[in-house]
């Protein structure tokens, strides 16, 4: 049996790769690190690996890819791959694959949970009751409270997660709009939603805007001050996609001046935020009136559940090992310049 060496530079689990070892089977040697910087890992670990299974903590840039002398495939244990230099990997002949078939339910559930937190006043009630069980026992002290049935839920990105979110919103009796220039026309009919041909059209009509698109050159800072000004003053914004899709400083300003009513954010441009970031300043000390009333942040947790973590770990290793052993490729996200590093 052929033997392989797999490297994970930024493991997001506490055990000794129990799922990974069981999935890969015999003949696989693992190098497991939990680092954020490539400088913390010996160059020989990069040079000798046959495959890398990476999470989201370490940038996989051109300098790191140049160290991969034997690597035949990079697999992202997750969906987003904006931290991986796809072009550099392609020029090196290394395919990059992701793991899109995990966490779909969790992220869609989380987006809807953020909507419910605001529209049903859950966190506001909790915050006020924590301050005073007597004075806080007041149903009128939730500023974003409102009926969901009949409102419009706007989805940016009608992929797997966007579709799952659409189905959940429909179950609440909401009208669902979708904007996604990348999906073929007719997809909205299959899902049972209405299509918008521009994001501006969706923003103007929606009571809730939920982002489910990848971070690309086109979507970076897509939700900026101009776009926020197109939204209804009573609308809320939800982002469980990628932090850099939203101009955070513009969002904070829009919340403060009443341009929009509320926001639920699971992802940030820099994670965790630096002390000088607008979100960090708002949250520090817990005294900002926005926080817990009209601004809600969770720590890039939408994808997370024990089941989802196990799926990401298992499926990413399956992808790597299938390619190494059999040459079978799934979920390719770049265009390798050659196949010289194909299956053995």
Order of alpha helices (4+ residues) and beta strands (2+ residues): beta-alpha-beta-alpha-beta-alpha-beta-alpha-beta-alpha-alpha-beta-alpha-beta-alpha-beta-alpha-beta-alpha-beta-alpha-beta-alpha-beta-alpha
